[in-house]
Amino acid sequence: MATGRGAFEPSTTHRRLLETVRRTVEDHRLIPPGTRVLAACSGGADSVALVHLLSRLSGEGKWEVAVGHVNHGLRPAAEEDAAFVADLARRMQLPFFVRRLHGLGAANLEARARTARYAALAELAREAGAQVVATAHTLDDQAETVLLRLLRGTGVTGLAGILPSRPVAHGIQVVRPLLWCRRQALREFLADCGESWREDETNLDPQRARNRVRHHLLPALVAESPRLVELLGQLAEVVREEEVVWAEWVHRTFRELAQPGDGGWRVSLPRFLQLPVALQRRLLRQLAGNFRAGSFVHVEEARRLLRTGQAGQELTLPGGLRVRRESGSFWVGRVGGPAAGEPAELAVPGRVVSPELGVMVEAAVEPRATFPRQGRWEAELDERWAHRRLVVRSRQPGDRIRLNVGTRKLQDLLVDLKVPRWVRDHVPVLATEEGEVLWVVGYRVADGARPAPDAARCLRVRAWPLEAGPSSDGERADGILGEQLPAGGSGRRT
């Protein structure tokens, strides 16, 4: 067993592996100098190698390493996995942090476990004083993700695969330093270190699509194209960089052409039809809020209506989305009732997940920030609210919010803020159980709910969109709050 940093003289192969990780960190600026990184470790080979590699590079990278483990409690060997990771951290003289999950339930288990895992990692990062969480996604995971998305149907954006970094919570990034490392090279590295690892039997379960791709489809394709894994990784890298350019182009076009109207967006039809076809498709998705039902067929139906339809004709798409051709323009909007689901209680300290609203909200009593950095998704409230029963819900008829000029209906406030009509019923609201609105998430904190200027502590509430993919392979989806959190791969990583 390896007992810590510098246990053996690395071979040429292992020096090359270290250089690959070093280059990935530098190229994508994954771990800023002087920070602490929490290495998420499940006990599997990839994550154990992650701990060793980050630890070996920490001296020259001028960062500190801590080890974090999330115990899902779903497998008989879960406690043994946690004990193994704790022992690994002890032997390597690294700080160790652990969190056990409870109450995941059976419905949509993989997606729920994944969401809860990343929330737990964010908690562990704060406990460890880390600004970065590193996960052990490899080049093989990248190739599997791209293939899975191709099999299920994806636009170009989906081919970006697992991103090198993404936000997981306010002020905390998830990074993937092993994204250009092969799985087999990591196992060889551990074998030479004399280090063991844990095997997760669920990674062999043929009921899981990723396992079928990993153990059957990908090996068959590699037999035809030996460099396929590297080629798929290169494809994802190219797409990721090109998507940055596309996003700016679409955003600029949206600002130039789209005008709010009738609870949706109105666009000049002649100017739209002059756009390149690829930009027309992307602009339609942007206008529709990247509607989940927006398959290639649906987008093409909308384009056909706009090219050949008559004024007054309307197309209704899944999810209540409507595209209406008008005289010289067209309108895109959504119809439908309020968001489903009961109010979800928010404990303090604690967090709550609302799949219906596409948001996770967490709350804790913390010291006031010397230099407050409150973006749209964070609010400082008076500490007294921590002792009230709080709920996260959609707006309700009669909801009002206290402003400096008196109270105002939430409906009127959202109209003034130009929130699209089809989004208003999905805006999360933090309120007391009695109905007093404290925070319209992403938009406005109620006057009188904030802490006094001289208060030393506050109730800090943070929110971020869920990655509402249907499975754990990281299918990308946009949250209702209008921010996008690119997803990663699956597998037992933490």
N, C-alpha and C positions, 0 to 999 in steps of 0.2 A: 504493500500500500504506500502511496505517496504521503508524505507527512507535511508538505508545505511547499512554498516557492523554492525553486532551485534544487529539487530533489534529484535531478539527473541532468546530464549534459545533453542538450537537444541535438538530434540528428539533423542532417540536411533537410529531410522531409518535414521534420517538426519545426525547424526554423522557417521553412516556407509557409507552414500553417500559421505560425505566429505573425509572419509578415502579412499574410492575407487578412488576418483580423485587424492588425495595426492599420493597414491601408484602408479597410472598410470604415474603421472608426474615423480616420483622418478625412477621407474623401467626403463623407456624409456628415462630419462634425457631430458624431453621435454622443460623445462624452466630453463635455468641456473640461479643460484642466481645472484642478482644484475642487472638483465636485465629488460626491460619493455616489456610487452606482450600486443598486441592489440587483444582484444576479439571481433571477428567478430559477430555482432548482427543484425539479420534481424527483430527482434521484435517477432519472434515465440517463443514458450515455451522453446524449447531446448536451443536456444541462449541466452534468458533472464536468464535461470538457469545458463548457462556458466558464464555470467557476475557476478552473485551473488556468485557462488562457487569460482571462481578465486579471487574475491575481498576478500572473507572471508579467503582464504588460503594465500593471498599475504603477510601478516605480517610474518608468520612463514616460508614461502618460500623465503622471502627476494626478491621479485620481485614487480614491479609496474604494475598496470593495466590501460589501456586506452580502450575506446570503439570505434569501427569502424563500419560504416554502408555504404553499397553500395546500392544506389537507382537505380534500373534498369529502372525505368520509364515505365514499361510494363503493370502495373496493375492500375486500377482506384484508388486503395487505397495506391499506392506507397508513395505519399507525407505524408499521415497520418502515415504510417509505420515509415518513417524517423523522423517525429515529435515525435512519441512515443519513439523511441530509444534515441533521443536527450533529452527528458524529463527524461528517465530512468537514463542516465548518469548524468544529473544535480542533480537528487535526491540522487544519490549515490556519488556525488562529485568526479566524475571520468572525465578525459579529454575525449572529444568527437571529432571524425573526421568523415567527411562524403564525399562521392564522388558520383556524378550522372553520369550515363552512357548515351551516346548518339549514335544514328546511328547504333543500333545493326542489324536492318533489319530483314526480315522474314525468309530468307534461313537458314536452320540448326540452328534455333534460340537458342535452349537449349545449344548446344555445344558452340556457339559463346558467349552466355551470360555467360557461365561458365568460358571460357577462359578470357573474359573481366573482370569478377568479381575478379578472382585471381590476374590479373594484377593490378586492382584498389586497392586491399588489399595490394599488395606490395608497391604501391605508398603511401597509407595511413600509412603503417608501417614506411616508411622512414620519412614521415611528423611528425609522432608521436615519432620518435626516438626509435622505437621498433625493436628488432631483431627477434621476434617471433610473428606469427599470430596464434591465437587459434580459431578453428572452432568447432561447436557443434555436430559433428557426434557421434552417440550413438551406443550401442550394437545392437539395433534394425536396425539401418542403415547398420551395418556390416552384419547382417543376411540377410537382403534384397539384399545387393550387391552380396553376395556369391550365393544366390539362382538365381538372375538374370543372373549371369555369367554361372551357370550350365545350365539354360534354353537356353541360346544363344550358348552354346558350348565354353568350355575353356580348356586350359591345366592346369596343376597343378599350375603354377604361378598365374593364375587368382584367384585361391582359397585363396590367401593371402588377398584378399579383400582390405579394406581401411587400409592404413598403419598408424601407430601412428604418423609418421612425414615424411616430404619430403621437399625438397627445392622448393620455389616458385619463387625466384629471387636471384640474387647475394647477399649473406650474410643474407638472410631471410628464415626462416623455417616456414612451416605450421605444426601445431601440433594439436592432437585430444585428449584432456584430458578427455573427456567424453566417450571414446570408450568402456569402460566396465560398463557404466551406462545405466539402462533401461529408456526408454522414459516415462513410467508411473511414475516411481520414481521421475523424474525431475518435472513432473506436480504436484505431491503431495508435493514436496518440495516448489514449488512456491505458492501453495495454503496455506500452513502453514505460509509462509512469508507474506501473504496478497498481493502478487504480481500478476498482470494480465499480459496478453500477447496478441499478435495479431494472428489471424488465417488466413492462406493463402488458399483461396478457390481452388487454382490450385492443392493442395495436395489431393483433392477429385476427380479430373478429371480422369475418367476411360480410357481415351485415352492414358494415360501415363502408360507404362509397370510397373514402380515402384509402382504406386498407386494400380494397380491390384494385384501385389504381396503383398503389405502392407495390403490391406483391404480384400482380398479374399483368396489368396493362402496360405500365411503364417498362418493366423488364423486356416485354415483347417488342416494344418500340425501340428500346435501346439496342436490341439485337440487330435491328435494321439500320439504326443511326447511333453509333456508339457515343457521340458527343451530344446527344439530345438534351440531357439535363443541363449542360452548359449553354446550349443554344436557347433553351426556354428561359434560362436565367437572363441571358443577354436580351432576349425579346422583351421581358418584363422591364428591364432597365431602360431600354429605348422608349418603350411606351410611357413609362413613368415620366421621363423627361419631356416627351412630346406633349403629354397631358397638361403639363404646366403651361406650355405655350397655348394650347387649345383653350384652357380655362380662361386665360387673359383675353383671348380673342372673343370667346363667347360672352364674357362679362362686358366687354366694351360694346359689342353689338347689342346686347340686351339693354344697356343704358341708352344707346342711341335710338333704338326702335320701339321699345316697350313703354307704354304709358298706362298707369292704373286707371281702371274704369269698371263700374258695375261689379265691384268685388272681384275682379280678375285683371287681366292684362289685355290691352288693345294694341295692335301692331299694324303699321302700314302694309297693305298687301303687295302693292307693286315693289316696294323696297325689299320685302321678304323674298319675293320670287326672283329678284336679281341676285340673291346670295348664292354661293356655291351650294350644291346639294348637301354636302357633309355639314356645312354650317347651318343649313335649314334644319336638319335633323337634331343637331345639338341645341339649337335655339328653342325648338319645340319642347325638348326635354327640360330645358331651363325654365321656360314659361310655365310648364306644368309642375314645377317643383320636383323634377326627376321622379315623377309618379311611378310607383313600383310596377304597375301593370303596363308600363310603357315599353312593350316589346317592339321589335323591328316592324312587325305587322301593323301594330297600332299607330306607330309614327308614320308609316307609309300611307295608311288610310287617311290620316290627318292631312298629309301633304297632297294626296289625290283630291281631297275636298277643296283645298286651297287653290290647286291648279285648275281644276275643271268644274268645280261646283258653281252654284248660283247664289246670289245674295239672299240671305235668310235661311239657307240650308245649315243644318247643325249635325254634328257627330257626337254621340255619347260613348265614352270609353269606360272600361272597368274602373271602379273606384270613384265614380261620380264625376269624372272629368268630362268637360264639354269643350268642343271647338266649334265656333260659329263663324261662318263666312258672312261678312257684311259688305256694304258698298264701299269699296276702296280700302277696306281694312278687315281684320278678323279678330275675334275675341277668344281668349282661353281662360277658363275658370272651372271651379269645382262646386258641385252641389252635394248636399247630404246633411244628415243630422249631427248632433253633438257627438263628441268622442264617447265611446262606450267605457264602462268600467266604474267601479266604486272609488270613492276617495281612499287614498292609501295613507295610513298613519306614518308620520315621520318622527321617530324617536330621537332624543338628544342625549348623548351622542348616538349617531346611527345614520343609516341611509335607507332609501326606499327606491325601488325600481318600478316605473310605470310603463309597461310595454305599449299601452294604448296611447300614451302621450309621447312615447319615444324618448324618455328622459330618465336619468338617474339623478337623484338629489341626495346630498348628504349634509349633515349639520353637526356642529360641535361648538362648545364654548371655548373660545381661544382669546389670547391677549389681542388687544387692538394693534393693528399694524402701525409702525412708526411712519412709514411711507405707504399709505393704502394703495393697493393696486387692484381696484375693483373694476373688472370688466363687466360686460353684460351678464356673465354667467356666475357672478359672485355677489353676495350681498352681506353687509354687516347690519345686524339687527340688535336691538337692546337685549341685554342678557335676560330680562324678565320673561321674554317669550320662550326661553328654554324650559320654563316651568309650566307651560300651557300645553294642552294636547294640540298638536299641529298635524295638518293633512296636506297632501299634494293631490290636486284634482284639476279637472277642467273648469272653466267658468260656469256659473249657474245663473238662471234668471234672477234678476234683482241684485246681483253682485255689485258692490260699490267699493271704491278705494279712496282713502283719505289723502287729499293733496293740500298744498299750502293755501289754496283758495276755497277749501271745503271738500265735500265728497263728490265723487263723479262716478257715473255708471261705467263699468268695465267695457261694455259695448261701445260707448261713446269714446272712451280713451283709445281703444284699439282702432277705431275708425280714424281718429285724429292722427294716430301713429302710422296710418296707411298700412295696417296689417291686412293682407288679403282675406276676403270673407271666408274662404274655405279653410283658412289656417286658424281663425279666431277661436273656434271651438276646441282646438288642439293645443292652445297655448297653456302650459302648466301654470297653475296658481298655487302659491303657498298661503294657507289660511289657517286660522284657528278652527277648532271643531265647531265653535259657535257661529262661524261664518265671517269673521273679520279678516279681510284680505291684507296680507303683509307684503307680499312680493308677487308681481306679475313677472314670471321668470323670463329674463332676457329683455325686459322693457322698463319696469318702474317699481321702485320700493315705496311703500306707503309712507307719507310724512307722519311723524309720531312713532313709527316703528323702529327708527334708527336709534343707535345709542347716543347718550348725552355726550357733548364734546369732550368732557373730562373723564369719561368712563375708561377704566383700565382694561376691561374685558368686554367681549361682545359674543353674541350668537352668530357665528359665521356659517353661511349657507352657500353651498356650491352646487352647480348643476352642469351636466354635460349630456349630449345626445347619446342614445344607445346605438350600438351597432346591431341593427335589427335584422340580421341575416337569418334565413330559415334554418341554418345548420352551422356547425362549428368550423367549417372550412374557411370562413372569413368572407363569404359573399358580401359584397359591398352594398351599403344602403345609406341613404341620407336621413338624418334625424329631422324631426319637425321643426327644430329650432333654427335650421338654416345653416348649421355648421356640419362639416363632413369629417368623420373620423375614419380614415382608411383602416381596413381590417387586416388582420394577419392570418396565419395558417392555423391548422388545428393540431391535434396530437397532444399527448400529455406532457406539457411543458413546465407546469408548475405544480 
